[in-house]
């Protein structure tokens, strides 16, 4: 097992400040991510940032002592990641199991739980757009525009992730733990308060845009499991250390350093911003947190309010009706145990041998449509137990009840193309959007300054991935 997954994250050892100790992240996240925040909400976000900065003030930081050494630091980090990744590939070729994902459900769990961070990808740089006329900001502006896919629907990072969630039935995500919103809230708070936190924005960008090992391994293992890795492989290319975001992040630090002596205040604030990139639950934390039994219980508990009155009393489990079992969500673990004891569920066996599974998927599946594709995969892998390590999808059982080895995502796509079945994933259809109609009516009537302000507004986190935001990004880019 990867030793990195056995070590507690740094942020878990940090004391919470009074500002963030009992802070509910999701509500403010939603307001900053989906709406134009009020001055009061921006102030609340700034207060939150100050609290997090206090929390991470004593955290380890691997940045060099002097900014002049940043390029060497970046190069060393990239080389180290490449060495570790090549060692990983050697291990896998020698027969080692996947390092991150125990089965397909585990991978989908990770994609779902990191969504609050991925759905605001690049947002920490949003506040820089309004200052694009300042050439010192050019590397930061260029990075943000590329996070937005330069206005192309199949390259916009947030749009890609939203489509990834939809493709595998991972949404809605309204029941995720509040702590999963913390890192995304940090990014949004920086983006909406760039005027006050410019050095911290630059430092966050510096740390966040460096190539992490987990990005490479995640892409490799998703592809192996037949899941689309494009969102992650795209980041491997755009974050490269030659002409990509990692290099531009270093350039931005140096370019924006004050020419007037500031007593090292700028560099210390950059370092503080870099520490923000490690707060909250990251990808490895989420991978580490997966427990399939707990996830099955969570799924059934979520369903219980809708199902507790929908069953007849004809069938009883351990002497209790299904409605009775579902009326008390805390009874779900006992309900599952009773289903096993009554042979409705046969653990560690092919799913076709479980009567419960036949209610969900089969020729006469009375509960067809009750569970999402993600939820079905979790239940499927939970029933199969260790055999689910083959990564098989719940959708492709053979007649004999055995699961075929999954085809990698890239191979599957090539087979589709060979058969003339092009994937439409990531392509934008003819736009039909209420905001787009208003934008196209209003934009030509404005003067140059007002046009610029409207473009920046449409490139905000809550809009840039929509048809309106994509058009605005293209127009913004044409004026640079």
TORFI-10113 format. One record per residue (C-alpha): x, z, y; residue number from 1; residue in three letters. Coordinates in steps of 0.02 Angstrom, whole numbers, plus 50000, padded with zeros to 5 digits. Example, Ala and Ser with C-alpha at 12.3 -4.5 7.8 and 13.67 -1.06 7.14 Angstrom:
2
> 50615, 50390, 49775, 1, ALA .
> 50684, 50357, 49947, 2, SER .
//
This chain:
480
> 50000, 50000, 50000, 1, UNK .
> 50056, 49965, 50177, 2, UNK .
> 50133, 50125, 50245, 3, UNK .
> 50061, 50084, 50417, 4, UNK .
> 49888, 50113, 50344, 5, UNK .
> 49938, 50284, 50282, 6, UNK .
> 49994, 50351, 50450, 7, UNK .
> 49869, 50420, 50576, 8, UNK .
> 49852, 50319, 50737, 9, UNK .
> 49945, 50386, 50887, 10, UNK .
> 49787, 50410, 50988, 11, UNK .
> 49717, 50526, 50854, 12, UNK .
> 49850, 50652, 50901, 13, UNK .
> 49815, 50649, 51088, 14, UNK .
> 49707, 50779, 51173, 15, UNK .
> 49555, 50711, 51264, 16, UNK .
> 49545, 50737, 51451, 17, UNK .
> 49393, 50827, 51523, 18, UNK .
> 49332, 50660, 51589, 19, UNK .
> 49326, 50573, 51419, 20, UNK .
> 49308, 50718, 51296, 21, UNK .
> 49119, 50698, 51279, 22, UNK .
> 49105, 50526, 51356, 23, UNK .
> 48979, 50403, 51284, 24, UNK .
> 49070, 50237, 51287, 25, UNK .
> 48934, 50116, 51231, 26, UNK .
> 48812, 50132, 51379, 27, UNK .
> 48943, 50094, 51513, 28, UNK .
> 49019, 49961, 51401, 29, UNK .
> 48851, 49873, 51391, 30, UNK .
> 48828, 49874, 51580, 31, UNK .
> 49003, 49807, 51614, 32, UNK .
> 48999, 49680, 51473, 33, UNK .
> 48828, 49602, 51503, 34, UNK .
> 48783, 49628, 51686, 35, UNK .
> 48854, 49625, 51861, 36, UNK .
> 48897, 49810, 51880, 37, UNK .
> 48851, 49908, 52035, 38, UNK .
> 48979, 49994, 52144, 39, UNK .
> 48932, 50159, 52064, 40, UNK .
> 48960, 50088, 51889, 41, UNK .
> 49129, 50020, 51940, 42, UNK .
> 49173, 50191, 52007, 43, UNK .
> 49119, 50270, 51843, 44, UNK .
> 49231, 50146, 51752, 45, UNK .
> 49377, 50189, 51867, 46, UNK .
> 49352, 50375, 51834, 47, UNK .
> 49351, 50338, 51648, 48, UNK .
> 49516, 50244, 51664, 49, UNK .
> 49597, 50387, 51757, 50, UNK .
> 49544, 50503, 51617, 51, UNK .
> 49616, 50390, 51482, 52, UNK .
> 49777, 50369, 51580, 53, UNK .
> 49793, 50558, 51582, 54, UNK .
> 49766, 50564, 51394, 55, UNK .
> 49900, 50435, 51353, 56, UNK .
> 50027, 50493, 51483, 57, UNK .
> 50139, 50572, 51351, 58, UNK .
> 50111, 50443, 51213, 59, UNK .
> 50258, 50348, 51142, 60, UNK .
> 50299, 50183, 51225, 61, UNK .
> 50420, 50054, 51156, 62, UNK .
> 50443, 49960, 51319, 63, UNK .
> 50624, 49946, 51379, 64, UNK .
> 50686, 50063, 51513, 65, UNK .
> 50708, 49922, 51638, 66, UNK .
> 50592, 49772, 51666, 67, UNK .
> 50744, 49657, 51666, 68, UNK .
> 50754, 49683, 51478, 69, UNK .
> 50576, 49627, 51442, 70, UNK .
> 50619, 49455, 51374, 71, UNK .
> 50744, 49528, 51251, 72, UNK .
> 50613, 49658, 51202, 73, UNK .
> 50482, 49523, 51173, 74, UNK .
> 50603, 49418, 51070, 75, UNK .
> 50653, 49566, 50963, 76, UNK .
> 50471, 49612, 50932, 77, UNK .
> 50427, 49434, 50881, 78, UNK .
> 50575, 49420, 50764, 79, UNK .
> 50533, 49588, 50685, 80, UNK .
> 50352, 49536, 50656, 81, UNK .
> 50409, 49372, 50578, 82, UNK .
> 50528, 49462, 50461, 83, UNK .
> 50391, 49583, 50407, 84, UNK .
> 50268, 49442, 50381, 85, UNK .
> 50388, 49343, 50275, 86, UNK .
> 50419, 49500, 50170, 87, UNK .
> 50230, 49517, 50150, 88, UNK .
> 50218, 49336, 50089, 89, UNK .
> 50356, 49367, 49963, 90, UNK .
> 50263, 49521, 49899, 91, UNK .
> 50101, 49422, 49881, 92, UNK .
> 50188, 49279, 49792, 93, UNK .
> 50260, 49407, 49671, 94, UNK .
> 50085, 49466, 49628, 95, UNK .
> 50053, 49608, 49751, 96, UNK .
> 49869, 49635, 49795, 97, UNK .
> 49799, 49604, 49969, 98, UNK .
> 49868, 49733, 50088, 99, UNK .
> 49715, 49752, 50200, 100, UNK .
> 49554, 49701, 50116, 101, UNK .
> 49505, 49771, 49947, 102, UNK .
> 49361, 49647, 49931, 103, UNK .
> 49254, 49528, 50033, 104, UNK .
> 49141, 49669, 50095, 105, UNK .
> 49293, 49761, 50162, 106, UNK .
> 49345, 49610, 50265, 107, UNK .
> 49170, 49585, 50334, 108, UNK .
> 49159, 49770, 50376, 109, UNK .
> 49317, 49751, 50478, 110, UNK .
> 49254, 49597, 50570, 111, UNK .
> 49093, 49688, 50613, 112, UNK .
> 49172, 49851, 50670, 113, UNK .
> 49303, 49773, 50783, 114, UNK .
> 49169, 49667, 50868, 115, UNK .
> 49150, 49777, 51024, 116, UNK .
> 49332, 49742, 51065, 117, UNK .
> 49330, 49558, 51019, 118, UNK .
> 49170, 49521, 51115, 119, UNK .
> 49258, 49563, 51279, 120, UNK .
> 49421, 49476, 51236, 121, UNK .
> 49523, 49442, 51393, 122, UNK .
> 49408, 49542, 51506, 123, UNK .
> 49550, 49650, 51574, 124, UNK .
> 49608, 49499, 51675, 125, UNK .
> 49439, 49452, 51749, 126, UNK .
> 49472, 49536, 51918, 127, UNK .
> 49626, 49427, 51944, 128, UNK .
> 49522, 49267, 51957, 129, UNK .
> 49464, 49306, 52133, 130, UNK .
> 49648, 49306, 52186, 131, UNK .
> 49701, 49143, 52104, 132, UNK .
> 49762, 49075, 52272, 133, UNK .
> 49906, 49200, 52260, 134, UNK .
> 50039, 49106, 52161, 135, UNK .
> 50111, 49270, 52097, 136, UNK .
> 49952, 49286, 51994, 137, UNK .
> 49968, 49114, 51913, 138, UNK .
> 50025, 49174, 51742, 139, UNK .
> 49884, 49302, 51734, 140, UNK .
> 49752, 49178, 51793, 141, UNK .
> 49813, 49048, 51669, 142, UNK .
> 49803, 49174, 51527, 143, UNK .
> 49624, 49220, 51572, 144, UNK .
> 49570, 49039, 51582, 145, UNK .
> 49646, 49009, 51410, 146, UNK .
> 49555, 49161, 51341, 147, UNK .
> 49400, 49070, 51403, 148, UNK .
> 49455, 48914, 51307, 149, UNK .
> 49478, 48819, 51470, 150, UNK .
> 49290, 48797, 51468, 151, UNK .
> 49284, 48718, 51294, 152, UNK .
> 49153, 48794, 51180, 153, UNK .
> 49261, 48781, 51024, 154, UNK .
> 49407, 48872, 51106, 155, UNK .
> 49321, 49011, 51205, 156, UNK .
> 49374, 49170, 51115, 157, UNK .
> 49214, 49269, 51142, 158, UNK .
> 49102, 49124, 51094, 159, UNK .
> 49204, 49098, 50936, 160, UNK .
> 49185, 49280, 50888, 161, UNK .
> 48999, 49281, 50923, 162, UNK .
> 48981, 49131, 50808, 163, UNK .
> 49088, 49216, 50676, 164, UNK .
> 48970, 49366, 50677, 165, UNK .
> 48819, 49252, 50661, 166, UNK .
> 48898, 49146, 50526, 167, UNK .
> 48921, 49292, 50407, 168, UNK .
> 48765, 49391, 50454, 169, UNK .
> 48863, 49531, 50537, 170, UNK .
> 48748, 49556, 50684, 171, UNK .
> 48663, 49652, 50758, 172, UNK .
> 48797, 49781, 50792, 173, UNK .
> 48689, 49907, 50884, 174, UNK .
> 48721, 50043, 50757, 175, UNK .
> 48911, 50050, 50771, 176, UNK .
> 49000, 50214, 50808, 177, UNK .
> 49025, 50249, 50993, 178, UNK .
> 49214, 50267, 50974, 179, UNK .
> 49222, 50083, 50925, 180, UNK .
> 49176, 50040, 51105, 181, UNK .
> 49320, 50136, 51184, 182, UNK .
> 49452, 49999, 51182, 183, UNK .
> 49329, 49868, 51244, 184, UNK .
> 49275, 49985, 51384, 185, UNK .
> 49456, 50007, 51437, 186, UNK .
> 49473, 49819, 51450, 187, UNK .
> 49311, 49799, 51548, 188, UNK .
> 49353, 49943, 51665, 189, UNK .
> 49520, 49861, 51706, 190, UNK .
> 49438, 49693, 51735, 191, UNK .
> 49309, 49761, 51855, 192, UNK .
> 49436, 49868, 51949, 193, UNK .
> 49589, 49754, 51961, 194, UNK .
> 49609, 49790, 52146, 195, UNK .
> 49642, 49974, 52110, 196, UNK .
> 49735, 49956, 51945, 197, UNK .
> 49840, 49798, 51964, 198, UNK .
> 50001, 49870, 51888, 199, UNK .
> 49901, 49945, 51744, 200, UNK .
> 49814, 49777, 51715, 201, UNK .
> 49984, 49693, 51708, 202, UNK .
> 50051, 49825, 51589, 203, UNK .
> 49899, 49816, 51476, 204, UNK .
> 49915, 49627, 51470, 205, UNK .
> 50100, 49644, 51429, 206, UNK .
> 50069, 49755, 51278, 207, UNK .
> 49909, 49675, 51215, 208, UNK .
> 49975, 49497, 51215, 209, UNK .
> 50126, 49531, 51105, 210, UNK .
> 50112, 49464, 50928, 211, UNK .
> 50057, 49602, 50806, 212, UNK .
> 50090, 49595, 50620, 213, UNK .
> 49908, 49635, 50580, 214, UNK .
> 49853, 49472, 50663, 215, UNK .
> 49953, 49367, 50540, 216, UNK .
> 49903, 49466, 50386, 217, UNK .
> 49719, 49471, 50437, 218, UNK .
> 49715, 49282, 50457, 219, UNK .
> 49801, 49257, 50289, 220, UNK .
> 49685, 49372, 50193, 221, UNK .
> 49526, 49309, 50275, 222, UNK .
> 49571, 49133, 50225, 223, UNK .
> 49610, 49192, 50049, 224, UNK .
> 49438, 49270, 50037, 225, UNK .
> 49353, 49110, 50094, 226, UNK .
> 49314, 49180, 50267, 227, UNK .
> 49348, 49084, 50426, 228, UNK .
> 49516, 49141, 50501, 229, UNK .
> 49514, 49025, 50652, 230, UNK .
> 49484, 49159, 50783, 231, UNK .
> 49640, 49249, 50723, 232, UNK .
> 49750, 49096, 50695, 233, UNK .
> 49706, 49038, 50870, 234, UNK .
> 49778, 49200, 50938, 235, UNK .
> 49938, 49176, 50838, 236, UNK .
> 49967, 49011, 50927, 237, UNK .
> 49913, 49055, 51104, 238, UNK .
> 50010, 49219, 51104, 239, UNK .
> 50175, 49136, 51058, 240, UNK .
> 50337, 49198, 51137, 241, UNK .
> 50394, 49029, 51202, 242, UNK .
> 50257, 48957, 51312, 243, UNK .
> 50111, 49069, 51265, 244, UNK .
> 50030, 49229, 51325, 245, UNK .
> 50169, 49344, 51264, 246, UNK .
> 50297, 49254, 51372, 247, UNK .
> 50180, 49238, 51521, 248, UNK .
> 50143, 49424, 51511, 249, UNK .
> 50328, 49462, 51534, 250, UNK .
> 50339, 49336, 51676, 251, UNK .
> 50190, 49417, 51762, 252, UNK .
> 50273, 49588, 51760, 253, UNK .
> 50428, 49520, 51844, 254, UNK .
> 50337, 49405, 51964, 255, UNK .
> 50223, 49543, 52030, 256, UNK .
> 50358, 49676, 52047, 257, UNK .
> 50364, 49732, 52230, 258, UNK .
> 50506, 49663, 52335, 259, UNK .
> 50494, 49817, 52444, 260, UNK .
> 50568, 49972, 52363, 261, UNK .
> 50431, 50078, 52286, 262, UNK .
> 50534, 50210, 52197, 263, UNK .
> 50496, 50141, 52023, 264, UNK .
> 50311, 50177, 52045, 265, UNK .
> 50262, 50000, 51997, 266, UNK .
> 50359, 49999, 51834, 267, UNK .
> 50295, 50170, 51783, 268, UNK .
> 50117, 50113, 51813, 269, UNK .
> 50150, 49956, 51711, 270, UNK .
> 50211, 50066, 51569, 271, UNK .
> 50056, 50174, 51586, 272, UNK .
> 49946, 50019, 51574, 273, UNK .
> 50038, 49965, 51417, 274, UNK .
> 49992, 50132, 51337, 275, UNK .
> 49808, 50093, 51366, 276, UNK .
> 49822, 49951, 51240, 277, UNK .
> 49836, 50078, 51099, 278, UNK .
> 49689, 50189, 51143, 279, UNK .
> 49530, 50184, 51041, 280, UNK .
> 49508, 50126, 50862, 281, UNK .
> 49614, 49972, 50826, 282, UNK .
> 49606, 49848, 50684, 283, UNK .
> 49712, 49953, 50565, 284, UNK .
> 49607, 50107, 50602, 285, UNK .
> 49450, 50011, 50557, 286, UNK .
> 49525, 49941, 50398, 287, UNK .
> 49580, 50116, 50348, 288, UNK .
> 49406, 50188, 50379, 289, UNK .
> 49315, 50080, 50251, 290, UNK .
> 49226, 50177, 50114, 291, UNK .
> 49105, 50066, 50020, 292, UNK .
> 48998, 50210, 49955, 293, UNK .
> 48972, 50276, 50132, 294, UNK .
> 48933, 50102, 50194, 295, UNK .
> 48798, 50076, 50061, 296, UNK .
> 48721, 50243, 50109, 297, UNK .
> 48726, 50194, 50293, 298, UNK .
> 48642, 50027, 50257, 299, UNK .
> 48500, 50104, 50156, 300, UNK .
> 48478, 50244, 50283, 301, UNK .
> 48458, 50114, 50420, 302, UNK .
> 48325, 50026, 50316, 303, UNK .
> 48229, 50183, 50270, 304, UNK .
> 48117, 50195, 50426, 305, UNK .
> 48056, 50016, 50401, 306, UNK .
> 48035, 50035, 50213, 307, UNK .
> 47963, 50208, 50188, 308, UNK .
> 47783, 50148, 50201, 309, UNK .
> 47802, 49974, 50130, 310, UNK .
> 47809, 50017, 49945, 311, UNK .
> 47668, 50054, 49825, 312, UNK .
> 47670, 50213, 49722, 313, UNK .
> 47662, 50116, 49559, 314, UNK .
> 47849, 50133, 49525, 315, UNK .
> 47931, 50303, 49530, 316, UNK .
> 48116, 50346, 49524, 317, UNK .
> 48158, 50517, 49452, 318, UNK .
> 47977, 50568, 49476, 319, UNK .
> 47969, 50522, 49661, 320, UNK .
> 47895, 50367, 49741, 321, UNK .
> 48011, 50250, 49835, 322, UNK .
> 47915, 50290, 49995, 323, UNK .
> 47951, 50473, 49968, 324, UNK .
> 48136, 50442, 49940, 325, UNK .
> 48149, 50336, 50096, 326, UNK .
> 48054, 50460, 50205, 327, UNK .
> 48208, 50571, 50210, 328, UNK .
> 48367, 50473, 50255, 329, UNK .
> 48473, 50621, 50200, 330, UNK .
> 48406, 50593, 50023, 331, UNK .
> 48482, 50419, 50009, 332, UNK .
> 48638, 50475, 49911, 333, UNK .
> 48525, 50563, 49785, 334, UNK .
> 48411, 50410, 49780, 335, UNK .
> 48559, 50299, 49735, 336, UNK .
> 48611, 50421, 49600, 337, UNK .
> 48434, 50419, 49531, 338, UNK .
> 48434, 50229, 49528, 339, UNK .
> 48595, 50234, 49427, 340, UNK .
> 48527, 50364, 49306, 341, UNK .
> 48371, 50259, 49280, 342, UNK .
> 48478, 50104, 49248, 343, UNK .
> 48409, 50014, 49400, 344, UNK .
> 48590, 50002, 49453, 345, UNK .
> 48731, 49979, 49328, 346, UNK .
> 48892, 50014, 49419, 347, UNK .
> 49054, 49924, 49376, 348, UNK .
> 48957, 49785, 49289, 349, UNK .
> 48905, 49609, 49342, 350, UNK .
> 48766, 49623, 49469, 351, UNK .
> 48647, 49520, 49361, 352, UNK .
> 48637, 49670, 49244, 353, UNK .
> 48561, 49779, 49381, 354, UNK .
> 48373, 49769, 49403, 355, UNK .
> 48394, 49828, 49582, 356, UNK .
> 48502, 49676, 49622, 357, UNK .
> 48372, 49560, 49547, 358, UNK .
> 48249, 49629, 49674, 359, UNK .
> 48366, 49573, 49812, 360, UNK .
> 48430, 49408, 49744, 361, UNK .
> 48352, 49307, 49605, 362, UNK .
> 48210, 49191, 49557, 363, UNK .
> 48080, 49325, 49591, 364, UNK .
> 48167, 49433, 49719, 365, UNK .
> 48027, 49541, 49788, 366, UNK .
> 48144, 49610, 49922, 367, UNK .
> 48216, 49442, 49976, 368, UNK .
> 48259, 49445, 50161, 369, UNK .
> 48261, 49634, 50178, 370, UNK .
> 48451, 49642, 50185, 371, UNK .
> 48569, 49539, 50291, 372, UNK .
> 48707, 49433, 50212, 373, UNK .
> 48833, 49567, 50258, 374, UNK .
> 48727, 49706, 50183, 375, UNK .
> 48703, 49606, 50023, 376, UNK .
> 48890, 49581, 50008, 377, UNK .
> 48921, 49768, 50026, 378, UNK .
> 48792, 49811, 49893, 379, UNK .
> 48857, 49672, 49781, 380, UNK .
> 49037, 49734, 49791, 381, UNK .
> 48985, 49916, 49771, 382, UNK .
> 48892, 49877, 49611, 383, UNK .
> 49034, 49772, 49540, 384, UNK .
> 49165, 49905, 49578, 385, UNK .
> 49348, 49862, 49542, 386, UNK .
> 49299, 49686, 49487, 387, UNK .
> 49253, 49648, 49668, 388, UNK .
> 49439, 49638, 49706, 389, UNK .
> 49423, 49454, 49659, 390, UNK .
> 49342, 49430, 49829, 391, UNK .
> 49191, 49335, 49763, 392, UNK .
> 49041, 49305, 49874, 393, UNK .
> 48872, 49373, 49823, 394, UNK .
> 48803, 49196, 49845, 395, UNK .
> 48900, 49108, 49706, 396, UNK .
> 48871, 49190, 49535, 397, UNK .
> 48890, 49081, 49381, 398, UNK .
> 48761, 49067, 49244, 399, UNK .
> 48861, 49186, 49136, 400, UNK .
> 48859, 49317, 49272, 401, UNK .
> 49044, 49299, 49306, 402, UNK .
> 49109, 49271, 49481, 403, UNK .
> 49221, 49119, 49510, 404, UNK .
> 49383, 49142, 49605, 405, UNK .
> 49344, 49112, 49789, 406, UNK .
> 49411, 48953, 49867, 407, UNK .
> 49511, 48982, 50025, 408, UNK .
> 49421, 48941, 50186, 409, UNK .
> 49539, 48799, 50230, 410, UNK .
> 49520, 48718, 50060, 411, UNK .
> 49331, 48734, 50071, 412, UNK .
> 49331, 48649, 50241, 413, UNK .
> 49437, 48506, 50175, 414, UNK .
> 49317, 48484, 50029, 415, UNK .
> 49170, 48477, 50151, 416, UNK .
> 49257, 48345, 50254, 417, UNK .
> 49301, 48244, 50099, 418, UNK .
> 49116, 48242, 50056, 419, UNK .
> 49072, 48191, 50232, 420, UNK .
> 49000, 48361, 50278, 421, UNK .
> 49082, 48407, 50441, 422, UNK .
> 49065, 48587, 50494, 423, UNK .
> 48974, 48612, 50658, 424, UNK .
> 49048, 48785, 50683, 425, UNK .
> 49113, 48806, 50860, 426, UNK .
> 49033, 48648, 50929, 427, UNK .
> 48920, 48658, 51080, 428, UNK .
> 48753, 48569, 51067, 429, UNK .
> 48663, 48494, 51217, 430, UNK .
> 48654, 48641, 51335, 431, UNK .
> 48483, 48716, 51368, 432, UNK .
> 48507, 48870, 51474, 433, UNK .
> 48410, 48950, 51617, 434, UNK .
> 48568, 49002, 51710, 435, UNK .
> 48638, 48827, 51695, 436, UNK .
> 48486, 48752, 51781, 437, UNK .
> 48504, 48874, 51926, 438, UNK .
> 48692, 48847, 51936, 439, UNK .
> 48678, 48657, 51942, 440, UNK .
> 48546, 48669, 52078, 441, UNK .
> 48641, 48793, 52185, 442, UNK .
> 48824, 48742, 52168, 443, UNK .
> 48818, 48576, 52263, 444, UNK .
> 48733, 48658, 52413, 445, UNK .
> 48871, 48786, 52445, 446, UNK .
> 49026, 48778, 52555, 447, UNK .
> 49198, 48786, 52476, 448, UNK .
> 49216, 48975, 52485, 449, UNK .
> 49042, 49008, 52416, 450, UNK .
> 49074, 48884, 52275, 451, UNK .
> 49232, 48978, 52230, 452, UNK .
> 49140, 49144, 52227, 453, UNK .
> 49002, 49072, 52117, 454, UNK .
> 49130, 49004, 51993, 455, UNK .
> 49216, 49173, 51982, 456, UNK .
> 49048, 49259, 51958, 457, UNK .
> 49004, 49139, 51816, 458, UNK .
> 49171, 49176, 51732, 459, UNK .
> 49129, 49361, 51716, 460, UNK .
> 49130, 49442, 51541, 461, UNK .
> 48942, 49428, 51521, 462, UNK .
> 48932, 49243, 51566, 463, UNK .
> 49093, 49148, 51532, 464, UNK .
> 49048, 49107, 51350, 465, UNK .
> 48877, 49034, 51398, 466, UNK .
> 48848, 48851, 51447, 467, UNK .
> 48852, 48905, 51629, 468, UNK .
> 49015, 49000, 51610, 469, UNK .
> 49097, 48860, 51513, 470, UNK .
> 49053, 48735, 51649, 471, UNK .
> 49112, 48854, 51785, 472, UNK .
> 49278, 48878, 51694, 473, UNK .
> 49307, 48691, 51687, 474, UNK .
> 49267, 48674, 51873, 475, UNK .
> 49379, 48822, 51914, 476, UNK .
> 49522, 48747, 51814, 477, UNK .
> 49504, 48578, 51900, 478, UNK .
> 49535, 48663, 52068, 479, UNK .
> 49697, 48751, 52019, 480, UNK .
//
